[in-house]
């Protein structure tokens, strides 16, 4: 990461939007670990760069790093609480931690997404799957 950071500095890559865009190109070319370095570099220059947190969260999620994904989706929500993509991503990431979290807290996130966008097919599918998987743990097994 330090070498990538130095190369970025040498070439004047200090704009978080450009670094985020470059990271997307790296992901498409199969270089996810380098993409992470550029996203982290973007966050050095702008610690509140929502797009970098969102891209990093999605990358973490796709690689199975669910705790990191949940954290980064949470950072997006710190700046934009109604970001549906971050809400859904956080719910999906946290669902894997249900034994350590309450099922209801994850359910609340799904409901927040669906209240804001009731026709969101990805959220509907994820929530249906969640309800099937955790129906016995939801408040006395009540069906929602």
N, C-alpha and C positions, 0 to 999 in steps of 0.2 A: 504494500500500500504506500509506503514511503517513497519508493522509486516512482510509482505512478504519480504521486503527488508532486514530486520534483519535476517530472516531465511536463505535467500540467502547468506548473508555475513557469517553466522555461518557455513554454509556448503561449503564455498569456491566457490560459484557460482559467478564468476567474469568475465567469458569469454562470450562476447556478442553472439558468435555463439551458445554456449551451452544454454544460456538463451533464445535465439530465438527459438532453437529447442524444448526446454522444453515448451515454450509458445504454439508452434504448437500442442504438445501433450495435453496441457490443453484445447485448443480449440476443439480438436477432442473428448475430454471427457466431453464437455459441460460446461467448466469453463472459459468462455470468459473473465470475469472481472479479474480473476487471471492471465490469459494470458496477458492481458493489463499491469498488474503490472510488470510481468517479462520482457515484451518488454520495458517498461519505465526504468526498472532497467538496461537493456542492454545499453540503451542510456545514462545512467549515466556514465557507464564505457567507452563508446565510442560514443561521440556525433555525429559522422559521420558514424555510422553503418547502411549502406544502407538497409540491409535485415530487420533490426528491424523497420526502418521507413516504409518499404514496407509492412511488416506483420501488423503493427499497422494501416496503411492506409486501408488495405483490411478488417481488423477487424472492423474499424470505419465504412467503407462503408456498410458492411454486417449488421451492427446494426443501420443504418440510420443516423449516425452522419456525415453528408456530409461535413460540414465545416471542421471538424477535419480530415476527409479523404482527402479532397482537400489539406489541409495544409501538411499532411504527404506524400502524393504523390508528392507534390511540393518539399519537402525536398529531396526525392529520386532524383528528377530531378536536384536539386542543385548540386548533386555529379555525376550524370550520365544523362545528358540531353537527350540522345537518348534511354532511357529505355522505351520500348514500353508499357510494363505493367503499368508503372507509368503514362505515357502519356494518355493512354486510361482510366485508373482509374481517373485521374484528370479531363479529359473531362466529364466523366460520373458524377463525383461528382459536378463539376461546372455547369453542365446543369440544375440542380435543382435550381440554383441561377440566371438563365438567366434574370429574371426581373431586377436584380441588376447588372448584367454584360451584356456586349454586346453579342448578338447571334454570331456575327462574331468572337469574341475572342475564344469562345468555338469551333466554326467551324474550326478555325486555328489549334487547337490541334488535332481534328479528322483527318484533312488533313495531318498533320505531321506524324501521326501514319500510315496512308494509303500510304504515299509516301515511308516510310521506309519498309512497309510490305503490299503490295497491296492485298495479298491473305489472310490476317488476317480476318477470318470469324467473329470473335467476334467484331472487329472494323467495318467491313462492315455492320453488322447487327445493331450495335449501331448508326452508322452514318446515315444509311437509316432511322431508327426510328427518329433520331434527325431532319433530313431534312423534314420528314412528319410532325412532331410536330411543327417545327418552320418555315416552308416554307414561310408564309406570312410576317414574320419579317426579313427574309434575303433580304438584299438590293433590295427593290422594288419587292419582291416575285419572283426574278429570279430563275429558276430551275438549279440545279447543278448536 
